[in-house]
Amino acid sequence: MTLDRTYDVIVYGATGFTGRLVAEYLATRGKEASARDDASARPARFAIAGRSAGRLAEVKAALEAIDPACAAVGVIEATSEDAASLERMASQARVVITTVGPYSSRGEALVEACIRAGTDYADLTGEPEFVDRLLERHHEAARAAGVKIVNCCGFDSIPHDLGVLFTVTKLPAGEPIAVEGVVRAHGSFSGGTWQSLLEIMAHGGRRRREARSEGARGARKAQGLKARIRYEKPLRAWVCPMPSIDPEIVLRSARELDVYGPDFQYGHYMQVKSGLQLVIGIAGFGAVAALAKVGPTRELLRKVRSPGEGPSAEERARSWFQVTFHGKSASRRVVTRVSGGDPGYSETAKMVAESALCMAFDRERLPARAGVLTPAVAMGERLIERLQAAGIRFELLEG
């Protein structure tokens, strides 16, 4: 990958709700985050990008209000419908962050542009169909170009992917390992997230292709634990299988990395306080999923929350997440936890920004891997270190 670029990071989609939070994080923390291990390191150079020059100018003015040095932030017009504009944008950066979804309809052209430009890439997708398509169509080209295409760099799926990596490093090497992750969270969602969720539900019945990464063809066995709804007395709560991309990401990492042992299993659950909440949640999710599969009702659902809308700063300040992992091998058991603030937006912005800074500044310390990768495979323990320094907690509770 060519490192002589105008910008270290470009935030594509910076006029959207989440994209703006990412740009604000870079404005407030980018200098510190780029220089954590080197007091002489220069500040991160970044640009904001999107389809509207006028709205980008508004975002830049807000960034300058945070820090007058943001007068140097670049502004780039680019759109998913114009492949040439995406390639011009990608050619100017070490890493491109994209918050523009739904990714299944708007994301692939940017991935292609980044591969052609030799630019690393990070997104916030939780769309299994999109990730499967990238693995099938672009993994080999990205690997040949030495480019890291890293999906799921927000709450989907960094706490779970890196949390499991953190957990297995606390267990003895060479033994079969099983891990269960239990998610608790309080927060709201943006219009962009709602639109992406509808896209996932609309195509949820399609048979997913098995991940075709190099690791998936390897000898290590990695599979999901048998999922079941159950009551956990120690938690005084119900746990139910969580329908997300997170288990797929965790199992892809396990197939790639030796630290997961010769045989690895993972189960992914959501904690629900009462049986009534569980029933209401399952029924509500099922109803929305059914409606999302039908064109006219899906269009009505899209109007519930429009792209660009999201929770207020006060709502985000009251939000939090906690993922507890129970890991066991033949000779040891451990309990670990990953936790932080607002999962969908404030912490997601932090996660994807730190992922990009990690690829831009820490390349010599990262695994020598390229292609369509998970966060654990692309950045591993170095990204855990960055996130810990940024305030996301990775803790060993027992063992």
Disulfide bonds with the S-S distance in Angstrom:
none
